[in-house]
Amino acid sequence: MEYTKCWLEYPRIRSEEGRTLTLQNLAEGSVGQSAEKELALGLRGLYGIGLTEGGPEAAVTLKTDGALPDGGYVLHAAKGSVTVRGGGAGVLYGVFALLRHLQTAWCGWDELTLEEEKRPSNDLRLLNHWDNLEGDIERGYSGRSFFFRDNQILVGQRTVDYARMAASCGVNGVVLNNVNVRAAAVELISDRYYAPLRRIQEILAAYGIRMYLSVNFAAPISLGGLGTADPLDGSVQSWWREKADEIWRNLPGLGGFLVKADSEGQPGPHSYGRDQADGANMLADAIAPHGGRVIWRCFVYNCQQDWRDRVTDRARAGFDNFMPLDGKFRDNVTLQIKNGPMDFQVREPVSPLFGGLKHTNRILEVQIAQEYTGQQRHVCYLIPWFKEILETDLMCREGGSRVSSLIAGPNQGMAAVANTGDDPNWTGHDLAAANLYGFGRLSYDTSLTPEAIAREWLRQTYGRSPEVEETLLKILLSSWHTYEKYNAPLGIGWMVVPETHYGPSVDGYEYSRWGTYHRADRNGLGVDRTARGTGYCGQYAPALAAIYADLETCPEELVLFFHHLPYTYMLKSGVTVIQHIYDTHFEGASEAEAFLRMVEGLEGKLPEDVYRRMHARFVHQARHAREWCDVINSYFLRLSGIQDDKGRPIYA
Ligand code: GCV
């Protein structure tokens, strides 16, 4: 199927057809060759300029520089002469940066004047694919997998273009398969799949990307025929050691394993009375001789809760399970922690584990697959949200403890659950590609602003049209807040249809086993997570815990996450909780309607197929946002009996 190249289309800036530039390529290895290929592609597209081999006087020099850290680069451009020096993949990143600057400045080749030095903010910048071997994607909203189909591995030009896109925004690691490792996926670490996996690995490696695999903790049983997967059992340990030798013999350079253990039905060390460190360390020891890393997820909670039980609080689970183990993990283990304590809701506080852990490597896990944020049918540019998370100060260290600094440093970083599939535009909604691009850029450089990232992406994707750029920028930058307005109010989350996680269902999860409750009654709603309630607040450093526990200082957008409040409680914004619910839902729905009108103004200014795809999604979003508004407002009017003070239509 034909597909777009997203932001790597290289629309023509001006024609210099027939011109050639000399290139001296001193960049090493397959990454050096990719850097040259990408430069050639970019220059041909942007200007029609060709490249020819040159010597020391060449117009462009690419060079590996061992003094720079992996991924760092120095870029110098003046009067048509360009030098890019980089450490490891840095030379490739420098080339992509050069092409990006030419497009954002929208200037001729000779006109760019630039001195830029960059080092990645994060060591690990990972995409996690939840692709299944059968070809479906768990929580995938852009078609089917382009890695797997019918238990076969797909390798082709699309794999190469995927690697190009990922590298162009700074991604340096990719987990190919779903963390729920079932059926044939268990056999990814066997002879059945090594040969095609190696081909994918080589493609990724040429773009500075390490491949990782999700593995099943019980593989010694299902694959090895042992009677146990107990991490302290000698036969299990030697099975994994021998397996690791075999894996790395076949896939040298593999980054390591991603593991979801003791979570939502996946096996893990708890089944044997062992803790999470016992499990992670056993795997870490097996793969350490090969330089492998275990990325161990902290999404461990009781998904069989009784809704009648008001003491157990799912939000506490990550911290309660992992905090006592701080310092017990091997160096080649990194814990991967979801941004919030629940599960990728439109708004949550930052997980207290980021601040609590002092002696353990950490990765911040976010989700660009919009599971709870509109499933790539609603526009929801998530980079402002991720930026807010990175800037949150957890008040756990003298001199500042923003999340961005807590996850910086060796063997730490960021991971995103990917939003790609085999749709012709890769991400379902054309504008969802901004999340893919934006995650990479932000994880590479956490100082970037969401606006700067969006502008870069728009300019590279749609060329230079001020009207297109300003209109889509406005939509992107307000889209997360708009989505939040018509969703569950004030941080409480979870008012979605169970299973699909799409569309409003206020009580969908209220009487279920998932530990996700809003506790609404005729007087009020919210969960008391202060010391009087579940005590979750106490998992933060004392200064921050005090801020959340006090209604005077608790950030308003999270107030129902931390407190149970009457509908008549007066918020600092000057309206009651119930009036806030009505107002924001009406606002959200009319903003979605306004998005549609704005996009309609772009007819004839965007490529026709892009316009058609986008328009259909905005029509749906406007209608669906109205549905959200009406369901939520009607539910709370019926329950509270309190009228909207503006008298708008609500279906009592
Ligand atoms: C891959 C949520 C999703 C699941 C997902 C899980 C996880 O519960 O709904 O589909 O499983 O998170 O992050 O492991």
Residues whose N, C-alpha, C, O or C-beta is under 5 A from the ligand:
A	BS01	GCV	E138 N180
